[in-house]
Amino acid sequence: MSLPVVPDRDLGQHFLVDENILGVAGRLAELQPEDVVLEVGAGLGVLTAFLADRVRLVHAVELDRRLEPYLRDRLSGSDNVELAFGDALALPLAELDPPATKLVANLPYQIATPLVAESLDGLPSIRLWCVMVQREVADRFFARPGTKSYGAVSVLVQLTAERRGSRPVARTCFRPPPNVDSTLVAFRRRRDWGPEFALLKETVQAGFAHRRKTLVNSFELAGVPPGRARPALTELQISPSARAESLAPEQFLRLAALLG
């Protein structure tokens, strides 16, 4: 398949062109006619058009303005797509009207982790995520404590959502083919957040900021004095010499409450 534009390497563009994967995405996303979907990285509109045929409304976000004429042409018959051009990490996505209930997207690799992390509490109306991401990113979302992939985003995702399913996606589904493997992963919200999420996120990020250091030392480098960190760890029966990757997500939640 020839492309109407030259992919921008700086944007990490790998356009989804194989429509066979769309049915898998639709099943994992559990699409319903009443859904309002947020798509980030609309690209050439392959997924956008698929969604528009199946849901109430699609909020489609694309950074590359070069793609606007191709998107508008492909979506000319769909009156239930709202196009927005700009950086998804800077746009006021929480102000979308009506608010999105699902995030279904072939996410640009460089923003996949921060976008998902920010959406956990920043987009409280999102009840289900179905995202195409780099395989190692998908592995991080639901990595287990003590593993190499386990990190801050693992804790935040697992405290917020439960995994619904995943599917590896061949490199040939994209143009140009990426040099990494991709995975479609779906997860559904199980917890709504309030102001406590900011403290949780700060605690988790501080804990993992220096993976080779103990939690006490890592927290101290983040500005939490040992006189606060040690008693909190002791109360939770966690050794002061423990490292962040040894704590389960719920332990981080309790630790954040104690430190706060």
C-alpha positions as CSV (number, residue, x, y, z in Angstrom):
1,M,0.0,0.0,0.0
2,S,1.4,3.4,-1.0
3,L,1.1,6.3,1.4
4,P,-0.1,9.7,0.5
5,V,2.5,11.4,2.7
6,V,6.1,10.6,3.7
7,P,6.0,9.4,7.4
8,D,7.6,11.8,9.8
9,R,10.5,10.0,11.6
10,D,10.6,12.7,14.3
11,L,6.9,11.9,15.1
12,G,7.6,8.2,15.0
13,Q,4.8,7.7,12.5
14,H,3.9,4.1,11.6
15,F,0.5,4.2,10.0
16,L,-1.9,1.3,10.6
17,V,-2.8,0.0,7.1
18,D,-4.0,-3.6,7.7
19,E,-7.7,-3.5,8.3
20,N,-7.8,-7.1,9.4
21,I,-6.6,-6.1,12.9
22,L,-9.6,-3.7,13.3
23,G,-12.0,-6.5,14.2
24,V,-9.7,-7.6,17.0
25,A,-9.5,-4.0,18.3
26,G,-13.3,-3.8,18.2
27,R,-13.7,-7.0,20.2
28,L,-11.1,-6.0,22.8
29,A,-12.7,-2.5,23.1
30,E,-16.1,-4.1,23.6
31,L,-17.6,-1.4,21.3
32,Q,-21.2,-0.4,21.8
33,P,-23.4,2.0,19.8
34,E,-23.6,4.4,22.8
35,D,-19.8,4.7,23.2
36,V,-18.0,8.0,22.9
37,V,-14.5,7.1,21.9
38,L,-11.2,9.1,22.2
39,E,-8.7,8.2,19.5
40,V,-5.2,9.6,19.8
41,G,-3.0,9.4,16.7
42,A,-5.7,9.2,14.0
43,G,-3.1,8.9,11.2
44,L,-4.8,8.2,7.9
45,G,-8.1,7.4,9.5
46,V,-8.2,3.6,9.2
47,L,-9.2,3.1,12.8
48,T,-11.2,6.3,12.9
49,A,-13.5,5.2,10.1
50,F,-13.9,1.8,11.7
51,L,-14.9,3.3,15.0
52,A,-17.3,5.9,13.4
53,D,-19.3,3.0,11.9
54,R,-19.8,1.5,15.3
55,V,-20.1,4.1,18.0
56,R,-22.0,7.3,18.9
57,L,-19.1,9.7,18.5
58,V,-15.3,9.7,17.9
59,H,-13.0,12.4,19.2
60,A,-10.0,11.9,16.9
61,V,-6.8,13.7,17.8
62,E,-3.9,14.1,15.3
63,L,-0.7,16.1,15.7
64,D,0.4,16.2,12.0
65,R,-1.6,18.8,10.2
66,R,-0.3,17.4,6.8
67,L,-2.8,14.6,7.3
68,E,-5.9,16.8,7.7
69,P,-7.0,16.7,4.0
70,Y,-6.7,12.9,3.9
71,L,-8.5,12.5,7.2
72,R,-11.4,14.8,6.1
73,D,-11.7,13.1,2.8
74,R,-11.8,9.6,4.3
75,L,-14.3,10.7,6.9
76,S,-16.4,12.8,4.7
77,G,-19.4,10.5,5.1
78,S,-19.1,10.3,8.9
79,D,-20.9,13.1,10.8
80,N,-20.0,11.6,14.1
81,V,-16.3,12.3,14.1
82,E,-14.8,15.4,15.8
83,L,-11.3,16.1,14.6
84,A,-8.8,17.9,16.8
85,F,-5.3,18.8,15.7
86,G,-2.5,19.2,18.3
87,D,-0.4,17.6,20.9
88,A,-2.6,15.2,22.9
89,L,-0.5,15.7,26.0
90,A,-1.3,19.5,25.8
91,L,-4.9,19.5,24.6
92,P,-7.7,19.8,27.2
93,L,-9.0,16.3,26.6
94,A,-10.9,16.4,29.9
95,E,-13.1,19.2,28.4
96,L,-14.3,17.1,25.5
97,D,-18.1,17.3,25.1
98,P,-19.5,14.8,25.4
99,P,-16.7,13.2,27.5
100,A,-15.1,10.1,26.1
101,T,-16.0,6.8,27.7
102,K,-13.3,4.7,26.0
103,L,-9.8,5.4,24.7
104,V,-9.2,3.3,21.6
105,A,-6.0,4.2,19.7
106,N,-2.9,3.2,17.8
107,L,-0.8,5.3,20.2
108,P,2.3,7.1,19.0
109,Y,5.1,5.2,20.7
110,Q,6.8,8.3,22.3
111,I,3.6,9.4,24.1
112,A,2.0,6.1,24.9
113,T,3.2,5.7,28.5
114,P,2.7,9.3,29.7
115,L,-0.7,9.6,27.9
116,V,-2.1,6.4,29.6
117,A,-0.6,7.4,32.9
118,E,-2.2,10.9,32.7
119,S,-5.6,9.5,31.6
120,L,-6.0,7.3,34.7
121,D,-7.1,10.2,36.8
122,G,-7.1,13.1,34.3
123,L,-9.8,11.5,32.1
124,P,-12.2,10.1,34.8
125,S,-14.9,9.4,32.2
126,I,-12.7,6.8,30.5
127,R,-14.0,3.4,31.6
128,L,-12.0,1.2,29.1
129,W,-8.7,1.5,27.3
130,C,-7.8,-0.5,24.2
131,V,-4.5,0.7,22.9
132,M,-1.9,-0.4,20.4
133,V,1.5,0.1,21.9
134,Q,5.0,-1.1,21.7
135,R,5.1,-4.7,23.2
136,E,7.5,-3.7,26.0
137,V,5.1,-0.9,27.0
138,A,2.2,-3.4,27.1
139,D,4.4,-5.7,29.2
140,R,5.0,-2.9,31.7
141,F,1.3,-2.1,32.2
142,F,0.7,-5.4,33.9
143,A,4.1,-6.5,34.9
144,R,4.4,-8.3,38.3
145,P,6.5,-7.0,41.2
146,G,10.1,-8.2,41.2
147,T,10.3,-8.3,37.4
148,K,12.4,-6.1,35.1
149,S,9.4,-4.6,33.4
150,Y,7.7,-3.6,36.7
151,G,7.8,0.1,37.3
152,A,5.8,3.2,38.2
153,V,3.3,2.9,35.3
154,S,2.7,-0.7,36.3
155,V,1.6,0.3,39.8
156,L,-0.6,3.2,38.6
157,V,-2.3,1.1,35.9
158,Q,-2.9,-1.9,38.1
159,L,-4.3,0.2,40.9
160,T,-6.8,1.7,38.4
161,A,-7.8,-1.0,36.0
162,E,-8.0,-4.8,35.4
163,R,-6.7,-6.4,32.2
164,R,-9.3,-7.6,29.7
165,G,-7.1,-9.0,27.0
166,S,-4.3,-8.5,24.6
167,R,-3.2,-9.5,21.1
168,P,0.3,-9.3,19.4
169,V,0.2,-7.3,16.2
170,A,2.6,-8.0,13.3
171,R,5.0,-5.4,12.1
172,T,3.5,-5.8,8.6
173,C,0.3,-4.2,9.8
174,F,2.0,-0.8,9.6
175,R,3.6,1.4,7.0
176,P,6.5,1.8,7.4
177,P,6.9,-1.4,9.4
178,P,8.4,-0.5,12.9
179,N,11.6,-2.0,14.2
180,V,9.7,-3.2,17.3
181,D,6.8,-5.5,18.0
182,S,3.4,-4.1,19.0
183,T,0.6,-5.3,21.1
184,L,-3.1,-4.5,21.4
185,V,-3.9,-4.4,25.1
186,A,-7.3,-3.7,26.7
187,F,-8.1,-2.9,30.4
188,R,-11.2,-1.7,32.2
189,R,-11.4,0.8,35.0
190,R,-12.0,-0.6,38.5
191,R,-11.2,2.4,40.6
192,D,-12.1,6.1,40.4
193,W,-9.6,8.6,41.8
194,G,-9.8,11.8,43.8
195,P,-7.2,14.1,45.1
196,E,-5.2,11.1,46.6
197,F,-4.0,10.2,43.1
198,A,-1.5,13.1,43.0
199,L,0.2,11.9,46.2
200,L,0.1,8.3,45.0
201,K,1.8,9.2,41.7
202,E,4.4,11.3,43.5
203,T,5.2,8.5,45.9
204,V,5.4,5.9,43.2
205,Q,7.6,8.0,41.0
206,A,9.9,8.9,43.9
207,G,10.2,5.2,44.7
208,F,11.2,4.2,41.2
209,A,13.3,7.2,40.4
210,H,16.5,5.4,41.6
211,R,15.7,1.7,41.1
212,R,19.1,0.5,42.4
213,K,18.7,2.3,45.7
214,T,16.6,1.3,48.7
215,L,13.2,3.0,49.1
216,V,14.5,5.0,52.0
217,N,17.4,6.4,49.9
218,S,15.2,6.9,46.9
219,F,12.6,8.8,48.9
220,E,15.3,10.9,50.5
221,L,16.7,12.0,47.1
222,A,13.1,13.0,46.3
223,G,12.9,15.2,49.4
224,V,11.2,12.7,51.9
225,P,13.4,12.6,55.0
226,P,14.3,9.1,56.4
227,G,12.5,10.2,59.6
228,R,9.2,10.0,57.7
229,A,9.9,7.1,55.3
230,R,11.3,4.6,57.8
231,P,8.3,4.6,60.2
232,A,5.9,4.3,57.3
233,L,7.7,1.3,55.9
234,T,8.0,-0.2,59.4
235,E,4.2,0.2,59.9
236,L,3.6,-1.7,56.7
237,Q,6.2,-4.4,57.7
238,I,8.4,-3.5,54.8
239,S,12.1,-3.7,55.3
240,P,14.0,-0.3,55.1
241,S,16.4,-2.0,52.7
242,A,13.5,-2.9,50.2
243,R,13.6,-1.5,46.7
244,A,10.6,-0.2,44.9
245,E,10.2,-3.2,42.6
246,S,9.5,-5.5,45.5
247,L,6.3,-3.7,46.6
248,A,2.9,-4.7,45.3
249,P,0.6,-1.9,44.0
250,E,-1.6,-2.0,47.0
251,Q,1.4,-1.5,49.3
252,F,2.3,1.6,47.4
253,L,-1.3,2.9,47.9
254,R,-1.0,2.4,51.7
255,L,2.5,3.8,51.7
256,A,1.4,7.0,50.0
257,A,-1.4,7.5,52.5
258,L,1.1,7.2,55.4
259,L,3.6,9.5,53.8
260,G,0.9,12.0,53.1
